[in-house]
Structures are given as structure tokens and as C-alpha cells.
Amino acid sequence: MQTNRAKRRVQFVCAVFLHIPLVAIAAYAISEGFMDHLRILLVGLVATLLGTGMIVPYIGRVLEGGAMERSA
């Protein structure tokens, strides 16, 4: 059970790290006028959510020792 907890912790930390660019964009947008930068915020949000949605399950499979596909 301890390994499952460690796996979840790694997945959570990686998901948090993926959100750092979004936080930076939001901080800049707030300081320079939020509505003027709304489009880039939405692009950053979508990219962050897609990246998180793809990397977190991958990390879980790797930490479980699952087989990864090899490209030829």
C-alpha cells in the first residue's frame, strides 16, 4: 500500500509542476490587464489540462512497471 501512496504523490507533484506556466501567465495577465490577455490564458489552461491528463496516467503506468510500447 505504501508504493501506491508514493505513486499518487509523484503524480500529484508532476500535475502541480505542469500548472506553473499557467500561474505565471495568470500573474502577468492580472498585472497588465486581465481581459487583454484572456485568450492566452485560455490557451494556457487548455494546454495545461491536456498535458496533465496525458502525463499523470503515463507516470502511473511507469511506476507500476507496466509495459510501454516501443517505437520501431
N, C-alpha and C positions, 0 to 999 in steps of 0.2 A: 504494500500500500504506500510505502514511503516513496518508491520510484514514481508512482502515479502523481503524487503531490509535487515532486520535483519537476516532472514533465509539465504539469499545469503552470508552475511558477515560471519556467522558461518560456512557455507560450505567452503568458501574460506580459512578461518583461519585453519580449520581442514586439508584441502588439503595441505596448506603450511607446517603445522606441520608434515604431513606424508613424506615430502621431506627432513626433517632434516637429517635422516640417510644417504640418498643418497649424500647430500652435504658433510657430514663427510667422507664418503668413497672416494669421488672425491678429497677432500683436501688431504687425506692421499696418494692416488694414485699419485697425482701430485708431492708431496714431495718425494716419493720413486721411481718414475719411472712409468709413465703413462701406457706404453704398457705392463709392467709386471703385472698390475692389471686390465687390460681391461675386463677380464672375470667376475670378481666380480662386476665391475661397471655395466656391462650389466645385471647381475642377480639383483643387487640393483635397477636398473632402471625399469626392468620388474615388480619386486615386488612392487615398489612404485606406478607405474601406475595402476597395478591391485588393490592394496589397495585403492587408491584414487577413482578409478572407481566404487568400491563397496561401500565405506563408504559415499561418497557425496550424492548419491541418497537416501540412508538409512536415513541420517540426515535430508534430505528434507522431507521425509515422516513422520518422527517422529515429526518434528517441525510443520507440517501441522495438526498433530493429526490423521494421518491415522492409520488404523488398522494394527497391526503387527500380524504375525502368532505366535501361541503359540505351543511349542512342548509338547507333552503329556508324 
